[in-house]
Amino acid sequence: MVKRVLVTGATKIGEAGLSNIVFEWGQHFDDTELTYDFLIRNGPPARFYFDKIIKKGGRVLSMPENSPKNIINSLKWTLKAINDNKYDTIHINASDALVSAYYVFIAKKSGISHIYVHSHSSELDIRNPIKRRARSILHRLCRPYIKKNAELCLACSNLAADWMYGKSETYKYKYCMISNGVKCQKYFFDEKTRIVYKRELGLDNKKVIGNIGRLSYQKNQEFLVDIFSEIVRHEKNIVLMIAGSGEDEPKLKEKVKQLDLEKNVMFMGQRDDIPQLLWVMDVLVMPSRFEGLPITLIEAQMASLPCFVSDNVTKEAKITDNVNYVGTTDVHIWCDLICEALRKERDITDTEILLNNKFNIENATRELQSILMGKMKANKK
């Protein structure tokens, strides 16, 4: 009999990193043993993703889009959705302890026996300092409740684990790290496609600095624009390509306009051709304020792309020598490092190294499936 696991955290499949990770796990499970049922409070995913979930034997439990989204109504709907379908296992994917505690409370109220909490961040993506401070207090208050009631405390990195569960030893006996996985071969560098794409995008004879991710406080693209404004003083025929969408988009476009960089910066919006864009790029720059474990950085390494990232990015994400951590906010240092890399040829990483690592989606999903099936216990940090 196939085991059904209720999963949270896939609210924006096709748009957000966490949602895409959760979706891909569901697509790679052995569907003769286990399948995900997706609990989504903001309406169903796009038809493409919805159909794929159904094809794997899963279900989508989505709150009607015209329903009030206040906390009481959401709580009632979630409880009913769980009770109507009788689950014994829930996999809670979240970026902070308040959201995790909400689902832990509902799971316990519904009689779910096996509760797995999975951390995917290392800070709060809230720009307003007062709101961030208030949410941080609630986050810390919720930690003990999660640690007490979760059967296993999962995380995408040790940094994400410390954020969700704290740095004490009280949870580590039931902790396990599950790496965010990618379809490795999908991202292997393709020179012919790179040439075609560059021509289609009007980028022949241009160097491309890239950034992929939500346009937000966390990803810190405003500092990326500062770095780029320094680079254009030293490099000709240079373009900054930013792929993604988010709340910071208007602010970033205004900053680009003020710096008179509109001819040099390409806002690509939400894309479904990420491998091809990575092949077009010559360097990936990720000056994030914080990260759990950025899936884009793993994908970029699969594409043999040189990467320059802030030292706030978890060190577990480095699997090749193409990742360079930059521990400063001095734009001149970032500029010098990036310009040096732009003058070098792309060094293609051995495919065996890329395939035989913990970020291969096949390896990561196999480990997660064993946990959700109750076959695998926690490992210490």
N, C-alpha and C positions, 0 to 999 in steps of 0.2 A: 504493500500500500504506500502511495506517495505521501510524504509528510508535507503539510502546508505550514509555512512560517509567515507570520504577519511581519511586514517590514515598514519602517518609517524612514523619512529623510529623502524621499524622491519627489519633492514638490515641484521641481523645475527640470524634468528630464529633457535633455537636449540643450539646456541653457547653462546650468550650474554644475560645477565639478563634482560635488558630493552626490547630486541626483544621478549624474551619469555613471558614477562609480557603482552606486547601488543597483542601477538598471543593468549594468554589465555583469555584475555578480549573478543576478537572476537569469541572465541569458546563458551563463556558462555552467550553471549547476547541472548535474546529472538528473534530468527530469523524470527518470524512472524511480528516483529516490526522494527528491526534494524540489519544491517549487515555492516561489515567493508570491504572496498576495500583498499588493501595494496599498497602504493606507495613505490617502492623499486628501488633505482638507481644502485645497484650493482649485478643485475641478480636475478632470482627467487630463492625462498627457495628450500630446498631438497624436493623431490617428496612426502615424507610422510606428510610434513607440507602443501605443495601446495594442495594436495588432500583434506586435512581437511578443508582448507579455502574455496575451491570450494564447498564442501559438505554442508557448512553452508550458501551457497548462495553468498559468497564473490568473489571478483576478485583480481588478482595480476597484477598490472601495473608495469612491470619491464623494465628497460632500457636495450637494447640489450648489451650483454657482450662484443661484439667487437666494441661498440661505444666509441669514445674518451670521457674520464671522466673529461675534463676540465670544468671550471665553465660556460662558454658560452654555450657549447653543452648541459650540464646538465640542464641549465636554459630553453633552447629552448624545450628540450624533456619534462621536467616537465610541462611547460605551455601547450604544446600540449596534453599531457596525461590528464590533468585536463579539458581543454576546450572540448576535444572530448567526455567526459563522463558527463559533466554538473552537478557538485556538488554544493550544497548550504551550506555544513558543512564540516569542516576539523578539525581533532584532531591531533595537532602537539606535538609529544613526543620527547624531546631533553634534552641534558645535559648542554647546554650553550645557551646564548642569540643570538650569531651569527647565529647558525644553525636555531634557532627558527625564527629569523628575516628574514632569507632567505625564509622560507616557508610562513611567514606572507605576505611578499612582493608579492610572487607568487599568494597567495590566493586572495589578494586584486586586483591584476592585472587581475585575472580570474573572478572576480565578485562574489566570495564566500561570502555569507552573515554572516555565523556563524563561527567564528575562535576561537578555544580553544587551548591554549598553556599549556603544561603539563611538569613540571620540574621534573627531575629524578636524579639529582646529587647535590653536594654542593661544587664542585671544578672542576678544569680542570685536566684530566688524561694525563698530558704532563710532561715527565721527564726533558727535557731540560729547564733550568730556563729562558733563553732568549725568547724562543718560548712561554713558559707558560706566561711570563709577557706580551708579545705582544698580545697574544690571550685574555688575561684577560682584557686588555685595550679595545679591540674590543667588548668583552662581555659586559662591563659596558656601552659602548657607545650605544649599541643596546637595552638596557633595556627600555628606555623611549618609543621607537617605539613599542615594544611588549605590554607594559602596555596600551598604547593609543589605539591599534588596536585589542587587544584580547577581545572577548566578556566575557570570564571568564579566570582567571589565576589559573590554577590547579597545584598541586604539590603532591608528595608522602609523604612529611613531611614538617614541618615548616622550617626546616633547608634548604631544597631544594627550598622552596618558597623564602626565603631571598636571596639565591644565584641567582636565576633567575630574581627576580623582585626588589631586594633591600629591605632594612629594613624600608623604609619610609612608611607612611600611605597612599600614593597616589593610591595604587592598592588594598588595603585590603577590600574595599567595594565590590569587585568582585572576591574575592579569595575563593577557596574551596579546602580542602585536600581530596584526594582520595587515600586510602591505597592500597599498592601493595598486591594483594590477592594470596593465594595458595589453592590448593585442600587439605584441612586439613587431611582428612582420609587417603589419599595416603601415608602420612608420619608417621602415628601412629606406634609406636615402635612394632616390631615383633621379638621376641626372637628366634623363630625357624629359621627364615630366616637369622638372624644374625649369628647363629652357622654354618649354611651351607655356607654362604658367607665367613666367616673367614677361614673355612677349605679350600674352593676353592682358596682363595688368599694366603694360606700358613701362616695364622696369628693366628693359635691356640696358646693359652698361651701367646699371645702378647697384650700389651696395644697399642691403636692406637690414635694418635693425628691427627686431620684432618683439612684441609682447602679446601674450594671449591670456585672457582672464577677465573676470568681472571688473568693470570700471568702478572702483570703490576705494574707500579709506584703507582697507586691508592691503590692496594691491599696490597702492602708492604710485599711480601713474603720473601724478602731478610732479613728483621728483624725477620720473623718467623723462618728462618733457624738459625739465631743467638740464638734465644730462645731455639730452639731444641738442638743445640750444647751444651748448658748448661744443659738441662734436661738429656741428655744421660750420663752425668757424675754422675747422682744421681739415675737413673732408669735403670734396666736391662730389656731386652725383650720389648723394646719400638720401635715404628715405627711412622714415620711422613708420612701421606698420603696426597698428593696434587693433587686435581682433577681440571682440567682446562687446557687451553692453552693460549698463548699470547706472546707478544714481549719479555718478560723477561725470557722466558724459557731457552734459551742457557746460559744466565748469571747465573741463579739459579742452573742449573746443574753443571756449572763450580765451583760455590761456594761450593756446596755439595761435589764435588770431592776434592777440596782443603782442606776441613775440615775432609776428610776421613769418610764421612757419607753415602757413596753410598749404603752400605748394610742396612742402617736404613731408607732411604728415598725412597718412592714410588711415581713416577710421573705417574699419572693415565691417563693423557690426557683428551680429551673431553668425557664426559660420559652421558649416557641416563638412568642410574640406580642410580640416586642420593639418593632416599629414602633408598635403600639397603646399600649404602656407609655410610649414616648417622647412620644406625643401627649398622654397624661394628665399627664405631668410638666410643671412650670413652670420648673424649673432642674435641670441635671445637674451634680453635684459629683464630681470625680475627683481626690482628693488623693494619687495614686500615689507610691510611693517611687521608681519607675523605670518606664519603658515603652519598647518598641521603637517601635511605632506603634499606638496603641489603636484598634481598629476601631470600638468603641462611640462614640468621639468623632467619627468620620467619620459614622456613622449619625445621631448626635444633630444634627449640622449639617445633614444632609439633611432632618431634621424641624424645622428652624428653631428649635431649642431653645437658650436661653442656657446656656453651659457655663462652669464655674469649675474650673480644673485647676491642679495644682501645676506649678511651673516645671521639674520633672523630666521632664515630658512633652515629647517631641520637637516642635520648632517646625514641622516639616513638616506636622504634623497640622492646622494651622490653615488653613482655606480660606475662612472667612467671619469677619465681625466678631463673631459670637456666641461666639467662644472668648476667654476671659480667663485669662491666666496669673497665678497668685498666688505670689509668691516669699517666703513666710513661713510659719512654723508657729504664728503668733499667731491663736488661734481668733476673737478679737474682730475682726480685720481681715477674715477670711473671712466672719464673720457679717454685718458691715456691708455688704460687697459683695453678698452673696447677698440680703439683705433689701431692698436697693435695687432689685435686678433683679426681685424678686417683686412689686414695686409697679407694674411696667411691663407693658404689653400685649405679647404675642408679636409680633415683627416678622418677617413671612414673607419668606424669601430668594427672590430671582428664580430661577425654575427653570432658566433658561439658564446661570446661574453654577454651579448644582449639577450640571447634566448635562455641562458642558464642562470638567471638571476631571480630573486624573490619577487620582482615586480611583474614577471610574466603572469598574465591574467589566469592562465591555466593552473599555475602553482598556487597563486593566492586564493583562487576559488576553491580548489581542492581542500586547502586547509580550513577555510571558513565553513565549507559544507560539513566537514568532519565535526567541527564544533557544534554547529546547529543540529546535527543528527545525534549529538551526545556521545560521539566516539572519541573525542579528543579533549583533554583537560588543559588547564592553564599552564603556561610556562612562566617562570620568573623573569624579571627584567635582567 
